[in-house]
Amino acid sequence: MPTVTRDRFIEKLKSIKLLALDVDGVLTDDSIYFGPDGFELKRFNISDGLYIVLALRAGLELAIVSGRYSPATDSRMRDLGVKHIMQGMKDKVEIITPLVERLKLSFDQVAFVGNEILDIPLVVKSGLGIAVADSAPELLAAADYVTEKAGGRGAVREVLECYFQAVNIDPKSFVI
C-alpha cells in the first residue's frame, strides 16, 4: 500500500533529479495496435507529452525504461526531445544503472513511474516509486505513491505538475 501522502510526495520530489518512465500502461493506455504486416501504433497522451517537454526545458532529466522495444516509442520520445531511451530489456534496474552512474546520481534521486509487475524491482530500488492508478495490484502494494490518473490518461502530467510545485517553478514559463 502506498506510504506517501500527496503532500509528502511533493516534498520528496524536491530531491529528484531523474524521472524514469515505463511506456506501455504509463505513457499509453496499455494498448498496442498491430497491422497485418506487423506495423505498430501506440496512443500517447498529448498532455503528458507537453509536460515532458516543459520538464526537460526546466532541466529535469527524463528517461524511458521499457522492457519491450518499439519503434513507435523511439519516434515519440525523439519528437519530445527525450535523450535517454532504454528499451528491450526486462531487468529495468540493470538497464538504468549505467545512466544513473553516468549522471553521477544515486537511486535516492531517481523517481520511477510504472504499472506492471515487471516494474516492481525498479519501483522498490528508486528513491520514489510511483504506480499509475490502474497498475497491477502487486505494484500498487510496492509503490510509495499512486497517481489519481490512469496510465495514458494524464498520470505523467499529474506527476510532473507535482514536480513543478515541489521545485516552485511555473511550467508556463517554459512554454515557447
N, C-alpha and C positions, 0 to 999 in steps of 0.2 A: 504494500500500500504506500502511496506517495507520502513522503515525510516532510515536505516543504510546502508551506503556505504560499500564496501568491506574493505577499509582501516579502517573505524570506527569499523566494525565488528571484524577485527583482534585486534584492540585496546581494545574493550570490552571483548574479550576472555581472556585477561590477568588476569581478576578478577574472572574467572570461576573456581570453584573447583569441580563441579559435572556436568557431561554431562548426561542428561537423553534422552533416545531414545524410540520412538514408534517402533513397529516392522513391521506390515503389511503396506506396502506402503513407508516405510523408509528404513528398512534393507532388505526388499523384494520388488519385483516389483508389489506388491498388488495382487499377485495370490496365490491361495492355490490349491493343487492337492489332491483330495479325492479318495480313492479306494472304492470298493463296501462294504467293511467291516468297513468303517469309518477311515481307515488308512490315515493319513495326511502327505503330503510332502510340504516343502517350499523351494524356491530357494533363497539362501542368496548370496550376493556378496562377493567374496573372498578378494578383496582389502579392502572393508570395514572392514572385519574381521581382516586382517593383521594390519590395523591402530588402531583398537580397542585394540588389544594385545599390540602394541607399546605404546599407550596412557596409558594403565594400568601399563605397566612397568615403564613409566615415572612418575607415581604417580597420574594421574588424576583419580578421582572416576567416575565410569560409572554405570548407572542404566538403566534397561529395564523397561518401563512402558507401558503395553499393556492392552487394555480393554478386550481382548479375551485370554483365556487360551489356550496354545498349547504345547503339549509335544515336538514337533519339535523345538520350541523356547527354551525350557528348555535345550534340548540336545545341540543345537548350542551354546548357551551362556555359558554352563558349559565347552564346548570344548574350548571356547575362554578365559575362566577364569573370566568371569563377575560374581561378587558376589551378586549384588543387582538385582534380577529378580522378578519383581512385575507384575502379570498378573491376568486377570479375574475380573477387577473392572472398571466400566465405569467412575467413578469420579477419574480422574488421579491426581488432586490436593490432594484429600483425601488420595490416596494410597501412594503418595510420601512424604507427610508432615512428618510422623514419621521418615523416613530416613534422611530428611533434618535436623530435630531436633537432631537425634542421632549423626549425623556428625558435629553438632554444627555450622551449616551454616545458612545463610539467603537465601531467594529466589533470592536475588540480585546476589548470587554466583552460581546460577543454570542456565544452558542453557538447553533448551528442543527442540528436533527436532521432528516435527510431519508432518502429511499430510492431516488430515481429520477434519471435523467439531467437532468431539469428542475431538480433541486436543486443541481447542481454549482456554478453561479456563487455561490450564497449560502453553500454549504459552504466554498468557497475564500475568499470575502470575510470570513467570520466569524472571530473570534479562535479559535474552537474549532468545527471542522466535524465533525459526528458522523453516521455512517451506521448504520442498523439492520442486524442480521446478514444479513437476506435482501435487501439492496439490490442494485441493478443493479451489475454489475462495474465500470463506469466510475466510479460514485460511491464504491464501496469503495476504488478506487485513489486518489481525490481526498481522501478524508476523513482527518482527523487521528486519529480513533478509531472503532472499530466495536464496537457493543454485542454482548454474548453472546446476547441475546434477539432474536427476530424482531419485526417491526412488528406491532402489535396483540396481542402476546403478552408484554407486560411490559417492552418496551425503554425506554419513557419512565420507568417506575418505576425501572428499573435506573440510568438517567442521574440521576434525582433522588435516589436513595439515595446515589450517589457525591457529588452536590452537598451533601447534608446532612452527609456525612462530611467533605467539604472545608471546610465552614464551621463544623464542630464543633457542630452543632445536632442534638438528638434530635427526629426528626419526631413522635414520640409526644407531645411536649409541645404540639403543635398540634391534637391530636385533641380534638374537643369532644363 
